[in-house]
Amino acid sequence: MKILAFDIGGTNCRMGLARVEDGVLRLERQAQVPTGSVHTARELYCAAQNQWGQEMQDAAACGLAVAGPVSPEGARLSNADLVIDRKELEDCLALPVNLCNDFAAVAYALETEAGRGAEHCHGGCADASRVRAVVGAGTGFGCGLLLPSGEYVPSEGGHMTLSFEPEEEAFAAFLREMLHWPLLTADNVLSGRGLEALVLHVTGRTCTAREAGERYLQDTDNDVARIYTRLFARTCRNWALATLCLGGLWIAGSLAMCNRQIVRSELFAREFVQGTHVNLLARVPVCLFSEPAYGLWGAARAGQRGLDEKRAR
């Protein structure tokens, strides 16, 4: 059985063909087009048709992950001019479409090779029979959790207010003044924009988040890396305590995946396991995705789940 998958972000639209054999999902084909090249469900269908043609014809379902708000009727990207009408896409594909947001796909990826192949950085062993959580920092900061039943629970935890230690208060004051906003969230501080602001505060230099990562986040021996790592680990700790994710905490997003030392470091581990409930926190497995297409794997799993649920009715 084949599953067609799409993972659509503000910059890139990933497409994939997956196969399910004996209940095991495998992503066999991948392609990518700029998100700006597609504007409607029909154009999305045409992009996939141009890549695979007849190979799509025997697909049984489609999973579609979108970086933006979703509804039963469709989805609109937050950072691109793309609106997906679900019925239009189902009519084009002649397939049922299971639509989810991008962090639901990250959570669903835990049930695939992308999740099982993640790098174990700290804590105990991952356990699918317990609650598992996901966080990710990139353009923004997102989080969610996956119940042992496989059900995804959404969250707006990226918009929770962040706490600062005394040595970080100068940066907090700098960012509040820059944003003209008194309450700083993980989305403000740990996203690419937050990292750029941190570099400007510490060094006086202006650079992109990618440049900042390459220059400052390859180790934790500088002030930018130390502040960012502590704040990132503290946010992960708070999310672990909020969700009791003893099954594991998986970290996604370009900032951590391209600058892996911030999660691997002893500084992260010390900040994560402190305060109240240190014995519990020490047991939480902390894993870092290694597969760049984890969202596409998750979208394929969403398509598989939608088909399974339809058959079970």
N, C-alpha and C positions, 0 to 999 in steps of 0.2 A: 504494500500500500504506500502511495506517495502522498506527501504533504507539501503544499506550496507555502512559502513563508516570506514575509516582508518585515523588515525592521527599519522604520523611517524616522530619522533624526532631522535636526534643522539643517545639516550640511549634506549628509549622505543617505541614500536609500539603498539598503542592502536587500538582496533577494536571494532566496535559496530554495532548493528542492531537497526534501528529506524523504527517507524511506523508513517504514516501520516493518520489521520482520520479527516474529515471535515476541511482539510487545516491546522490542528495543528500537529506539529512534536513532537514526544516523543521518547526519547532514552530508549529502553527497555532492551537491553542486552549489556554488556561490557566485554571485556577481554583484556589481555595485554601479549605480548611476548617481549623478548629482541630484539632490532633492529638488533643486530649482528647475530641473528638466521635466518634472511631472507636476501637474496642477489639478488633475481630476482622477477619479477612479478609473475611467477608461484609459487615460494616459499611463496610469500605473500598470494596467493590464497589458497595454501595448509594449511597455518596457520589458515586461517578463516574457511576452510572446516573442519579441525580437531576440532575446537571449536563448530561449529553449524551444520555441515552436512546438512541435509534436510531442516533445517529452512531457509537456504539461497536461496532455489530453487525458491521461489515466490517473491524474491526481484525484484524491478522494475528499480533500478539505483544504482550507487555507487558514493560516494564522497570521494576523496582522498586528504588529506592535507600533504604536505611534507616540512620539514625544509631545504629548498634549492631551487635553481633555477628550474623553470618549463618552459616547452614549450608545444606546441600542441602535440608533439610526446612523451613526457614523462618527467621524472624528475630525478635528481641526488641529493642525500643527501650531504649536505656540510660537515658533521662530521661523516659519516659512509660509509661503503662499500656497498652501495645499489643503484642500478640503476633500475628505473621503466620504462619499455616500455609500453606505454599506450595501443597500439593495442594488445600486448600480454596479458595484464591484461583483456581487454575487451573480448578477445577470450576465456580466461579461465573462466571468470565469466558469459559470454553470457549476459553482461549488458553494457549499456553506462556508461562511467566513466567521471565524471567532476573533473578535476585535478586543484588544486590550491596550493599556498604556505601557510605556516603555519599562516602568519599574515592575509591573506585573510580569513582563517578559523576563526581566532579570531574575525574579523569584522562580518562575517556571524553569529557568535554565538550571536551577539546582538539581532538577530531576533528570538532567541529561549529562552527557560526557563533559560539557563545559563546566558544570558544577563539580562533578566528581574529579575532574582533572585540575581543579584549582590548587594553588600552592598553599600548603598548611604552614602558617607563620607562628602561631602561638596557641597555647591552651590544649584542651583534650582532643578526643577524636570526634569527628562529625557524626551525627546521629539523626537519621531521617525520621525516627520515631518521636523526636522532640521538635519543638518550635525552632524554625530556622529563620534568620533575618538577613536582610540585604541593605547595604548603604552604597552610595556612589557619589563622587564629586567630579564634576566636569564643568559644563556650561552653567549648571546649577548644582544643587545637592538634593538627592532623593533618597527615600528609604521605604521599606515595606517588610512584610513577613509572610512566611509560608507555613501553614498549619500541617500537622502530621497527616491530615486527610488529603493534602495536596491543594487545599483551597488557599488562594491568595487573599491577604488582608491589606488593603491600601492604607496609606498614611500620608499626612502632610507634615511629618516630623522634621523635614528640612526647614520648616518655618518656625520651629521652636526657638526661643531665645537662648543664646549662648552665654555661658559664664566665662569670666576672665580672672586669671590670677593677678596679683598686684604687679608683677613684672610685665604683664601684657596689657595693662590698663592704658598705657600711652598709645598703643596701637588702636585699642578700642575707641579712645577719644578721637584719634585721627580719622578713623573710619566713620564714626558718627557725624563728624563735621563734614566729611566728604559726601555722605549720603543724605545729610540733613534729616536724619531719622534717629531717634533715641534707642530703639530696640534692635540689637544686632542678632541675626539668625545664622544658622549654619549655611544657608543659601547665600547670605551676604559675605560671610567670612571665608568659607572653605571652597567656594566655587573658583573658577578661573579669575573672575573679577576680584574676588577677595585676595587671591594670591598676588595679583598685580598690585593691589593697594598695599599689601604687606611689604613687597619689595620697595615700593616708592617710599613708604614710611621709614624702613630700616636703612636703605642705601641712598635714597634720593634719585634713583634711576627709574626711568619709564621703560617697561618691556612687556611683551606678551606673556601669557601664562605658560606657553610652551617654552619660550626663552627662559623664563624664571625657573621652570623645572629643570631644564638642562644645566643652568648655571648654579642653582642653589639647593636643589632637592636630591642630588645624587648621594649625599651623605648628610649627617646631622651635626656637622662641626661648624655651623655658622648660625647666626641669629635668625635668619629667615627660616631655615629648616627647623630649628629648635622650636620656634613659636608655632609654625604651621603644624608640625608633628604633634605637639602637645594638644593643640586645639582639635586636631583631627581625632586623636586617640580619645580625648575627653568626650567628644560627641559620640564616638562609637561606644564608649563605656555607658553613657547615658541611654543610648538606644538598646544596648544589651540588657541593662537593668529594667528598662520599660517593657521589654518584650519577653524577658527570661528565655532568651534564645539558647538554651543549653544544647540544642542540636547544631548550633554553629552560627557565626556571623560572617557573611561573605561580602567582600569589598570589591566594588566595580568602579567604573569611571576612569576617564583618561588620566586624571591627575595622579591617582594611586598606581594605576597599571603602568604608566610611563615612568614613574618615579618610585619604584617598588621599595627602595630602601626606607622610605618613611614608615611603611607598615612593618617591614622586617626588623626594624631597629629595636634595640633595648630601650631606647627612650619611649617609643610607642608602647612597648610592653609594660614599662613602669607606670606610665600615665594611665593605661587601661586598667591595670590591676591595683587600684588604690582606693582610699575612702571607705565607704561602707560596703559590706558584703564581698570582701576581697577573696574569700574562699570560693564563693560562687563565680566571681569574675575569672578567677584562675582556671576554672573548668571550661569556660566558653571557648570553643574552637574558633580561631580567627583565621580565615582563609582569604586569599587574594586571587581573583580570576586571572588565568593565564591566556585563555582563548579570547582573541579580540572580538570574535563574532558571537559572544555569549548571548547578546540580545536576539540574534537570528535563531540560535538554538532554542531560546525561550519562546520565540514566536512560533516556531515549528511545533514545540510542545503544546502551546496554546491551541494550535489547530488540531493536534491529536486529541487533546482533552475535550474540545468542543465536539468532535466526532464521537468520542466514547460516550459523552453525556447524551448526545442525540440518540445513539443506539440503545442506551439504557432506559430511555423513556418508554 
